[in-house]
């Protein structure tokens, strides 16, 4: 006899038995769905990549939008390389971290102009080589750096409308440095994804149920649909159910301050929404049911039972099934899983596998693991909790399909109920409703699976050992500069005579991968001026390499500081001598130069040249004085010799006494003048005393002056006695302070005599014919302290033993 009800029951039973009634079954079905991408560690290029956006906390290498080189660094052209990389085609809440070439880096606390935040790991010697700037999608203008550097590019101008409205992106700029970058750097950005709709108002944007709820209603931007279902509203959800399940996710895991369930995922818009929702449910031991147009969620352990039943609460006239044990294909006693590990640059990492030796014994000593990937769970402890719950739940074997009386209409899928069955031999077992169907006669067809709330508990004792290995860039270790030393050095002439102080610096020989050495010497006082900075080729075969720093600025008997560094062929980092391997500055080395001073051999002035200069100086006294005397009479100013425009404030005093009778004449003229102006300050005095009879005259000229100008200070005093008779006679003395700070005393006369104080001892240095009477080149002149002597014949000091 044809029984339509039995046909319906058979169809429903077949459907229920094919449903994902356990977490592992749901995981298995999820893994068979269209592939959901994990972390994208390599940047995408080209214009055919689908739009994507980030939900929760996740990382991505993004999609290249623009790249180019620009600018100079010293002599290096195109020294900067800038990339524009989008990370989400919808606005995000911000950026939380950044990786460069697989290494997590630290950003400075403030931006460096349009370049962005300097990356501290790429700051060498106080100079930055990498900068990053972020945009969260709310920007209203194009990036100013890219506009400035590429706005007028003839091929691909970066125009003012390249704003990226609603697009989150970063701009990374690298400065060429072969020690830091062996190739173009690669980047990975950690992103706090788009703002989710949390109906509780808690703003938990990484809560899996908040994410599933937001995604089920569809993703919109600026009022326009972007992704997911459409026409689903809050009316399709129960607020009480949402609040309860979201709160489950937000409870703290035992022994930690972490919230129990969180998620993060990058979504391509060509992925099926139900596959993404499935990943979010995997992240929280979650289930979803659609009940008459209303969506219901369950996280982890079931809620309190809604009813208790026995064998008497079954419509025995209808079909029913009971499965106490699964088939071999559904039997598992272990689980392995992978997940994205943030501490390892978001690479896919294998979680500690969870095996149960006690279950293996029950399964004929066979290990029967199941494996999966938690693509939306970048949290290692959360992955362990999910794995434990899955393997515990799969061991709850009992599954049933029963026809229940009509009053079961008020229950619904994901509710739980208690079962006591004398026939099947168990009592107070909790089941969860996995499927329900209204039968035409009012009865309710119910499918159930055994559950135990304890399977979803987590305590810290369940945690398996695990560790992470951060991916740190292994740059070559800096070479510490060993083998350096320095010593005083004396420069000698061909005769072996000591002539100059110097410093000799030594270094190791036989070092591979060394092209040059660089040596610096600086003063140890005041501003510590560097007086020698030399780079020399490195000769690997030189048995005793060294360099003599003999800069003329090196003073005798003075302490200098020095250091050296090896410069390799490969460009690896090296350190200065006395510098630690971590780059911490050590002290410069010190060395004291030998006490080698200038001698007679260093005076590069001939007597002929010196005599000519003296004659010119002495003659200028007379010539200038006479000229000045005439100008005083005409203009009344000594400054007629100067540029009058340079002095706008001046005063003068003049005294003049003259007497003339026939061919007899005597006179005295004195003129004093001071002046100030933009050119400086000057004070001068001229005194002339003369007497004449007939054609013969004698005169005394005295002139002294002091001035201060931007060129320096000068002081001069000169005196001359002369005769204008038939034979010109002159004697003079000249004292001068020159702008360079040096001084000079010059004596000029037919005879030069040195006398003792009482006149008892008189020595002539030059006779009336200008010939040298005393040989001063062999003289010893004693210093004021009497402790040393200057030997004009040798040019060296000797210390008196007395």
C-alpha positions in Angstrom: 0.0 0.0 0.0 1.3 3.4 -1.0 2.2 5.4 2.2 3.0 9.1 1.4 4.1 9.7 4.9 6.7 7.0 4.8 8.1 8.4 1.6 8.4 11.8 3.2 10.1 10.3 6.3 12.5 8.5 4.1 13.4 11.7 2.3 13.8 13.6 5.6 15.8 10.8 7.2 18.2 10.7 4.2 18.6 14.5 4.4 19.2 14.5 8.1 21.8 11.7 8.0 23.7 13.7 5.3 23.7 16.9 7.4 26.8 18.1 9.3 25.6 17.0 12.7 29.0 17.3 14.4 31.7 19.9 14.4 34.1 17.6 12.5 31.4 16.9 9.9 30.7 20.6 9.5 34.4 21.2 9.2 34.7 18.4 6.6 31.8 19.9 4.6 33.3 23.4 4.9 36.7 22.2 3.6 35.0 20.8 0.5 33.4 24.1 -0.3 34.9 26.6 -2.8 38.3 27.6 -1.5 38.5 30.5 0.9 42.0 32.1 0.6 44.1 32.5 3.7 46.7 35.2 4.4 48.0 36.6 1.1 51.7 36.9 1.7 52.7 38.0 -1.8 51.6 41.2 -3.3 49.1 41.1 -6.2 49.7 43.0 -9.4 47.6 43.6 -12.4 44.1 44.9 -13.0 42.2 41.6 -13.0 42.4 40.8 -9.3 39.0 40.9 -7.6 38.1 43.5 -5.0 38.8 42.4 -1.5 38.3 43.6 2.1 39.2 42.6 5.6 37.0 41.7 8.5 38.4 41.3 12.0 42.2 41.4 12.6 44.2 40.1 9.7 47.3 40.6 7.5 47.8 41.1 3.8 50.5 41.9 1.3 47.8 43.8 -0.6 47.5 44.9 -4.2 50.1 47.0 -5.9 48.6 50.3 -7.2 51.7 52.4 -8.1 55.5 52.2 -7.8 58.4 54.3 -8.9 61.9 55.7 -8.1 62.8 59.3 -7.5 65.3 61.7 -5.9 69.0 61.7 -5.1 71.0 60.7 -2.1 74.4 62.4 -2.5 75.7 61.2 -5.8 73.2 58.3 -6.1 70.3 59.1 -8.5 66.8 57.5 -8.1 67.7 56.7 -4.6 64.1 56.4 -3.3 61.6 53.7 -4.2 58.0 54.3 -3.3 55.1 51.8 -3.4 51.4 52.4 -3.1 49.7 49.2 -1.9 46.0 48.8 -1.2 45.0 46.5 1.6 41.2 46.7 1.6 38.7 48.0 -0.9 36.5 49.1 1.9 37.5 51.5 4.8 39.2 49.9 7.8 39.5 50.9 11.5 43.3 51.2 11.3 46.6 49.5 11.0 48.1 47.6 13.9 51.5 46.3 12.7 53.9 46.1 9.7 56.3 43.6 8.4 59.3 44.2 6.1 60.8 41.2 4.3 59.2 38.9 6.9 60.4 40.8 9.9 58.0 42.7 12.2 59.2 46.3 12.5 58.8 49.2 14.9 57.6 52.6 13.7 58.8 55.9 15.1 56.4 57.9 17.2 56.1 60.8 14.8 56.0 61.3 11.0 58.9 62.6 9.0 57.1 65.1 6.7 55.3 63.6 3.7 57.5 60.4 3.9 55.5 59.1 6.9 56.7 57.1 9.9 60.4 56.1 9.9 61.0 52.4 10.5 63.4 52.2 13.3 65.0 48.9 12.3 66.1 50.6 9.1 67.7 53.6 10.9 71.5 53.4 10.5 73.9 55.9 12.0 71.0 58.2 12.8 69.9 58.1 9.1 66.5 56.7 8.2 66.1 54.4 5.1 62.5 53.3 5.3 59.2 55.1 5.9 55.5 54.1 5.9 52.4 56.1 5.8 48.8 54.7 6.2 45.4 55.7 4.9 42.2 54.0 6.4 39.9 54.8 3.5 38.5 58.1 4.9 41.1 60.3 3.1 39.9 63.2 1.0 43.1 64.0 -1.0 45.8 62.2 -2.9 49.1 61.4 -1.1 51.2 64.5 -1.2 54.5 62.7 -1.6 53.4 60.7 -4.6 51.8 63.9 -6.1 55.1 65.8 -5.6 57.4 63.1 -7.0 55.2 61.6 -9.8 52.5 64.3 -10.5 54.2 65.3 -13.7 55.4 61.9 -14.7 55.2 61.8 -18.5 54.0 58.1 -18.7 52.0 57.6 -15.5 51.2 60.9 -13.7 50.0 60.6 -10.2 47.0 62.9 -10.5 45.0 64.8 -7.9 42.0 62.5 -8.3 44.0 59.4 -7.3 42.5 59.6 -3.8 41.4 56.1 -3.3 38.1 57.0 -1.7 37.0 54.2 0.6 40.2 52.3 -0.1 42.6 51.6 2.7 46.2 51.7 1.6 49.8 52.4 2.6 52.7 54.2 1.0 56.1 52.7 1.7 59.3 54.5 0.7 62.8 52.9 0.8 66.2 54.7 0.5 68.8 52.6 -1.3 71.3 50.9 1.0 72.9 47.7 -0.1 73.6 46.8 3.5 69.9 46.8 4.3 68.2 45.9 1.0 69.5 43.2 -1.3 66.4 43.6 -3.4 63.2 45.6 -3.4 61.6 45.3 0.0 58.4 43.3 0.4 55.7 44.4 2.9 52.9 42.8 4.9 50.4 45.0 6.8 48.3 44.0 9.8 44.9 45.5 9.5 42.0 46.1 11.8 39.3 45.5 9.3 36.0 47.2 8.5 33.6 48.3 11.3 31.1 45.6 11.9 27.5 45.9 13.1 27.4 44.8 16.7 23.7 45.0 17.8 24.8 45.0 21.5 26.7 48.3 20.9 29.9 46.7 22.3 31.8 47.3 19.1 33.4 43.8 19.0 34.7 44.0 15.5 36.5 40.6 15.7 33.6 38.6 17.2 32.8 35.7 14.9 29.0 35.9 15.4 29.1 39.7 15.0 30.9 39.1 11.7 28.5 36.4 10.6 25.5 38.6 11.4 27.0 41.6 9.5 27.9 39.4 6.5 24.5 37.7 6.4 22.8 41.1 6.1 25.2 42.0 3.3 28.1 44.5 3.1 27.3 48.0 2.0 29.4 51.1 1.3 28.0 54.6 1.0 24.5 53.1 0.8 25.4 50.7 -2.0 25.5 46.9 -1.8 29.0 45.5 -2.2 28.9 41.8 -1.1 26.9 39.1 0.5 23.1 38.4 0.7 20.6 41.2 0.0 17.2 42.1 1.5 18.0 40.4 4.8 17.3 42.8 7.8 17.2 42.7 11.5 13.7 41.3 11.3 15.4 38.0 10.2 17.2 37.6 13.5 16.3 37.1 17.2 18.1 39.8 19.3 18.1 37.5 22.3 19.8 34.7 20.4 22.3 37.1 18.9 23.2 38.7 22.3 23.6 35.3 24.0 25.9 33.8 21.4 27.9 37.0 20.9 28.4 37.1 24.7 29.7 33.5 24.6 32.4 34.6 22.2 33.4 37.5 24.4 33.9 35.5 27.7 37.5 35.2 28.8 39.4 31.9 28.2 40.5 30.2 31.5 43.9 31.3 32.7 44.2 34.2 30.1 43.0 37.7 29.4 42.0 36.6 25.9 38.4 36.6 24.7 37.3 33.1 23.9 36.5 33.4 20.2 37.8 36.0 17.7 38.4 36.0 14.0 40.1 37.7 11.1 39.8 37.1 7.4 40.4 38.7 4.0 37.4 38.3 1.7 37.5 38.3 -2.1 34.2 39.4 -3.5 34.2 36.4 -5.9 34.1 34.0 -2.9 30.7 32.5 -2.0 29.3 34.2 1.1 28.2 30.9 2.6 31.8 29.7 2.5 33.0 32.8 4.3 30.2 32.4 7.0 31.3 28.8 7.3 34.9 29.9 8.2 33.5 32.3 10.8 31.5 29.5 12.4 34.6 27.2 12.4 36.2 30.0 14.4 33.7 29.7 17.3 32.4 26.1 17.3 29.4 27.7 15.7 26.2 26.4 14.0 23.6 28.3 12.1 20.0 27.3 11.3 17.4 29.1 9.2 13.9 28.6 10.7 11.0 30.1 8.8 13.1 33.0 7.5 14.8 33.6 10.9 18.5 32.9 11.4 19.6 31.3 14.6 23.2 30.8 15.9 24.7 28.5 18.5 28.2 28.8 19.8 29.9 25.8 21.5 28.0 24.2 24.3 24.2 23.9 23.9 21.8 26.0 26.0 19.8 24.4 28.8 17.4 21.6 27.6 13.9 22.7 26.6 12.3 19.3 27.3 12.9 15.8 28.7 11.7 12.7 26.9 11.6 8.9 27.3 10.7 6.0 25.1 7.0 6.8 25.7 7.4 10.2 23.9 7.9 8.7 20.4 5.2 8.2 17.8 6.0 4.5 17.3 3.7 4.2 14.3 6.1 6.4 12.3 9.6 5.6 11.1 12.6 6.1 13.3 16.3 5.4 13.4 18.9 5.1 16.1 22.6 4.9 15.4 24.8 4.2 18.5 28.1 3.8 16.6 29.4 5.5 13.4 30.8 3.8 10.4 34.6 3.4 10.1 34.7 6.4 7.7 33.4 8.6 10.4 35.5 7.4 13.2 38.3 9.8 14.4 40.4 9.9 17.5 42.9 12.8 16.7 43.0 16.1 14.9 45.7 18.2 13.3 45.2 21.8 12.1 47.0 24.8 10.6 46.4 28.4 11.2 48.0 31.8 10.3 50.6 32.7 13.0 51.1 36.4 13.4 54.3 36.0 15.3 55.8 34.2 12.3 54.8 36.8 9.7 51.4 35.3 9.4 52.8 32.1 7.7 50.6 29.1 7.9 51.7 27.2 11.0 50.8 23.7 12.3 49.2 23.7 15.7 50.2 21.0 18.2 48.3 17.9 17.0 45.8 16.6 19.5 45.9 12.8 19.9 44.1 10.6 22.3 45.9 7.4 23.2 43.0 6.2 25.2 40.7 6.5 22.2 43.3 4.8 20.0 43.1 1.7 22.3 39.3 1.6 21.8 39.8 1.9 18.1 41.9 -1.2 17.8 45.1 0.7 18.5 44.7 2.8 15.4 45.4 6.5 15.1 42.6 8.0 13.1 43.3 11.8 12.7 41.4 14.4 10.9 43.0 17.6 9.6 41.7 21.0 8.7 42.8 24.6 8.4 41.5 27.4 10.6 42.0 30.2 8.0 40.1 32.8 10.0 41.7 32.1 13.4 45.1 33.9 13.9 45.1 32.9 17.6 47.0 29.7 18.7 45.2 29.0 22.0 41.9 29.5 20.3 42.9 26.9 17.7 43.7 24.5 20.4 40.3 24.9 22.1 38.6 24.4 18.7 40.5 21.3 18.1 39.8 19.8 21.5 36.0 20.5 21.2 35.9 18.9 17.7 37.6 15.7 18.8 35.6 15.4 22.0 32.3 16.0 20.2 33.0 13.4 17.5 33.1 10.7 20.2 29.5 11.4 21.1 28.3 8.7 18.7 24.5 8.5 19.4 22.3 10.0 16.6 18.6 9.5 16.2 15.6 10.4 14.1 12.3 10.2 15.8 8.7 11.3 15.1 7.6 13.4 18.0 4.1 14.4 19.0 2.6 17.7 17.6 3.4 19.7 20.8 7.0 19.7 19.6 6.1 22.4 17.2 7.3 25.0 19.7 10.9 23.7 19.6 13.3 24.4 16.9 16.7 23.4 15.6 19.7 24.0 17.8 17.5 23.6 20.9 18.6 20.7 23.2 16.6 18.1 25.0 17.2 15.3 27.5 16.6 11.6 26.6 16.2 8.6 28.8 15.8 5.3 26.9 15.4 2.0 28.6 15.3 0.3 25.2 18.6 1.8 24.2 20.2 1.6 27.6 21.0 5.2 28.6 19.6 7.9 30.8 19.6 11.7 30.8 21.7 12.0 27.7 21.5 15.5 26.2 20.8 15.8 22.5 20.8 18.8 20.2 18.1 19.2 17.5 19.9 19.1 14.2 16.8 19.1 11.9 13.0 19.3 12.2 10.2 18.9 9.7 6.5 19.5 10.1 4.6 16.4 8.9 1.2 16.7 7.3 -0.5 15.0 10.3 0.9 17.6 12.7 3.6 15.4 14.1 7.2 16.7 14.2 10.0 14.8 12.6 13.1 15.5 14.8 16.8 14.6 14.2 19.1 14.7 17.2 22.7 14.3 18.0 24.2 13.5 21.4 26.1 16.4 23.0 27.9 17.0 26.3 28.4 20.6 27.5 31.7 19.5 29.2 33.1 18.9 25.7 33.3 22.6 25.1 34.8 23.6 28.4 38.4 24.8 28.5 40.9 24.9 31.3 44.6 25.8 31.1 45.5 22.2 31.8 44.3 21.3 28.3 46.9 23.5 26.7 49.6 21.6 24.7 53.2 23.0 24.5 53.7 25.2 21.5 56.2 27.9 20.5 56.8 30.4 17.7 59.9 31.3 15.8 59.7 34.9 14.7 61.0 35.4 11.2 64.0 37.7 11.8 66.0 38.9 8.9 69.5 37.4 9.3 71.7 40.1 8.0 75.4 39.3 8.1 76.8 40.0 11.6 78.7 43.3 11.7 82.4 42.8 11.5 84.2 44.2 14.6 87.3 46.1 13.6 90.1 44.3 15.3 93.9 44.7 15.1 93.9 48.5 15.2 96.5 50.5 17.1 98.3 53.8 16.9 101.7 55.2 18.0 103.6 58.6 17.9 105.6 59.1 14.7 108.5 61.5 13.8 109.0 62.6 10.3 112.7 63.0 9.4 114.6 64.5 6.5 117.2 63.0 4.2 119.8 63.7 6.8 117.8 61.8 9.5 117.0 65.0 11.3 113.6 65.2 13.1 111.4 67.6 11.3 107.6 67.0 12.0 105.3 65.3 14.6 102.9 62.7 13.1 100.7 59.7 14.1 101.1 56.2 12.7 98.0 53.9 12.6 98.2 50.1 12.2 95.7 47.4 11.3 95.4 43.7 10.7 96.6 42.1 7.4 95.3 39.1 5.6 91.5 39.9 6.0 89.2 38.6 3.3 86.4 40.7 1.8 88.1 44.0 2.6 88.6 46.6 -0.1 89.7 49.7 1.8 90.5 51.0 5.2 89.4 54.4 6.5 91.4 56.3 9.2 90.3 59.4 11.1 92.3 61.7 13.4 90.7 64.5 15.4 91.7 67.0 18.0 90.9 65.9 21.6 90.0 69.5 22.7 87.2 72.0 22.1 85.0 71.0 19.1 87.2 67.9 18.3 87.8 69.0 14.8 88.8 66.2 12.4 92.2 67.0 10.9 92.8 63.8 8.9 90.2 61.6 7.2 91.9 59.2 4.8 90.7 56.1 2.8 93.3 53.8 1.5 93.3 50.6 -0.6 93.6 47.4 1.5 96.5 45.2 0.5 95.8 41.7 1.8 99.5 40.8 1.2 101.0 43.7 3.1 102.8 42.1 6.1 102.7 45.2 8.2 100.0 47.7 7.0 100.0 51.2 8.4 99.3 54.8 7.6 101.2 57.9 8.8 98.9 60.9 9.4 101.3 63.8 9.0 98.9 66.7 8.4 100.6 70.1 8.9 97.9 70.9 11.4 99.2 68.2 13.8 100.9 69.9 16.7 103.9 68.7 18.7 103.4 67.2 22.2 99.6 67.2 21.8 97.0 64.4 22.4 94.9 63.4 19.5 92.0 60.9 19.1 91.9 58.3 16.2 89.9 55.4 14.9 89.7 53.1 11.9 87.2 51.0 10.0 87.4 48.2 7.4 85.4 48.7 4.2 84.3 45.4 2.6 83.7 44.5 -1.0 80.3 42.9 -0.1 78.8 45.9 1.6 78.2 44.1 4.8 78.1 46.2 8.0 81.4 46.9 9.8 82.2 48.7 12.9 84.7 51.4 13.8 87.6 50.3 16.0 86.7 50.5 19.7 83.0 50.0 18.7 80.9 47.1 20.0 79.3 44.6 17.6 75.8 46.0 18.4 77.0 49.4 17.2 77.4 51.0 20.6 80.1 53.7 20.3 83.3 53.0 22.1 85.9 55.6 23.0 88.2 56.9 20.3 91.8 55.8 20.8 94.3 58.4 22.0 97.9 59.1 21.1 100.3 61.9 22.0 102.5 63.2 19.3 106.3 63.5 19.7 107.7 66.9 20.9 109.3 67.8 17.5 109.2 71.6 16.9 110.2 73.8 14.0 113.9 74.6 13.7 116.2 76.9 11.7 115.8 74.5 8.7 112.1 75.4 8.6 112.7 79.2 8.2 112.2 79.6 4.5 113.3 83.3 4.3 116.5 84.5 2.6 118.5 87.3 4.1 118.2 89.2 0.8 114.4 89.0 0.9 114.3 89.9 4.5 116.5 93.0 3.9 114.3 94.2 1.0 111.2 93.9 3.2 112.8 95.8 6.1 114.0 98.5 3.8 110.5 98.9 2.4 108.9 99.0 5.9 111.4 101.6 7.2 111.1 103.8 4.1 107.3 103.7 4.4 107.6 105.4 7.8 109.2 108.4 6.2 107.2 108.5 3.0 103.9 108.0 4.8 104.7 110.5 7.4 105.7 113.2 5.0 102.7 112.5 2.8 100.4 112.5 5.9 101.9 115.8 7.1 101.1 117.4 3.7 97.5 115.9 3.8 97.0 117.2 7.3 97.8 120.7 6.1 95.4 120.3 3.1 92.6 118.1 4.5 93.2 118.0 8.2 92.9 114.2 8.4 95.0 111.1 8.6 92.1 109.2 7.2 92.7 110.7 3.8 94.8 107.5 3.4 91.6 105.4 4.1 88.3 105.2 2.4 86.5 108.2 3.9 83.1 106.5 3.2 84.0 103.8 5.7 84.0 106.3 8.6 81.1 108.4 9.5 82.0 109.3 13.1 85.4 110.9 13.7 87.2 113.4 15.9 90.8 114.8 15.7 93.2 117.0 17.7 96.1 118.9 16.1 99.0 120.8 17.6 101.3 122.8 15.3 104.4 124.9 16.4 106.6 126.4 13.7 109.2 129.1 13.4 111.2 130.3 10.4 113.8 133.0 10.0 115.7 133.2 6.8 117.1 129.9 6.0 116.6 128.7 9.5 113.5 126.6 10.3 112.3 124.5 13.2 108.9 122.9 13.8 106.7 120.5 15.7 103.5 119.0 14.3 101.2 116.5 16.1 98.0 115.1 14.9 95.7 112.6 16.6 92.5 111.2 15.1 89.9 108.5 16.0 87.1 107.3 13.8 84.2 104.8 13.8 82.1 103.4 11.0 80.8 100.4 9.2 84.4 99.5 8.2 85.5 99.3 11.9 87.3 101.4 14.4 90.7 103.2 14.0 92.9 105.4 16.1 96.1 107.1 14.6 98.8 109.5 15.8 101.5 111.3 13.8 104.3 113.3 15.4 107.1 115.0 13.4 109.9 117.1 14.8 112.4 118.8 12.5 115.1 121.4 12.1 116.7 122.9 9.0 119.4 125.2 8.0 120.1 126.0 4.3 119.7 122.8 2.4 120.3 120.4 5.3 117.6 119.1 7.6 117.2 116.6 10.4 113.9 115.1 11.5 112.3 112.7 13.9 109.1 110.9 12.8 106.9 108.9 15.2 103.7 107.2 14.0 101.5 104.7 15.8 98.1 103.3 14.9 95.5 100.7 16.1 92.5 99.4 14.2 89.8 96.8 14.4 88.0 95.7 11.2 86.1 92.6 10.0 89.4 91.4 8.6 91.1 91.4 12.1 93.0 93.7 14.4 96.3 95.5 13.7 98.7 97.6 15.8 101.8 99.5 14.6 104.4 101.7 16.1 107.3 103.2 14.1 110.0 105.7 14.7 112.6 107.1 12.3 115.4 109.6 12.5 116.8 110.9 9.2 118.8 113.5 7.5 118.3 115.1 4.1 121.8 116.4 3.7 124.1 115.8 0.8 124.2 112.2 2.0 120.8 110.7 3.1 121.1 109.0 6.5 118.3 107.0 8.3 117.8 104.9 11.4 114.5 103.4 12.4 112.6 100.9 14.5 109.4 99.2 13.5 106.9 97.2 15.7 103.9 95.5 14.1 101.0 93.3 15.2 99.6 91.6 12.1 96.0 90.4 11.5 97.1 86.8 11.7 98.3 87.4 15.3 102.0 87.4 14.6 104.4 90.1 15.7 107.6 91.6 14.4 110.4 94.0 15.6 112.7 95.4 12.9 115.8 97.5 13.5 117.5 99.4 10.7 120.8 101.4 11.0 124.3 101.6 9.7 125.5 100.1 12.9 123.6 97.9 15.4 125.0 97.8 18.9 123.8 95.9 22.0 124.9 97.3 25.3 124.6 96.2 28.9 122.6 98.3 31.3 125.5 100.3 32.7 127.2 100.6 29.4 130.2 98.6 30.5 129.7 95.9 27.9 129.1 96.9 24.3 128.8 94.5 21.4 128.4 95.5 17.8 126.2 93.2 15.7 126.8 95.0 12.4 129.6 97.5 11.7 129.3 100.8 9.7 129.7 98.8 6.5 126.8 96.6 7.4 129.0 93.6 7.9 128.1 91.1 10.7 130.5 91.5 13.7 128.9 88.9 16.0 127.7 85.6 14.4 124.2 85.1 15.8 123.7 81.9 13.9 125.8 80.1 16.5 124.3 81.9 19.5 122.3 80.4 22.4 119.5 82.6 23.6 118.3 81.8 27.1 114.6 81.7 27.9 113.1 83.9 30.5 112.8 81.0 33.0 116.5 80.1 32.4 115.5 76.5 31.9 115.9 76.2 28.2 117.8 77.6 25.3 117.2 78.3 21.6 120.1 77.2 19.4 119.9 79.2 16.2 122.4 76.9 14.5 120.4 73.7 15.1 116.9 75.0 15.6 116.3 72.8 18.6 115.7 73.1 22.3 118.0 71.7 25.0 117.1 71.5 28.6 119.5 72.9 31.1 120.8 70.5 33.7 121.3 73.3 36.1 
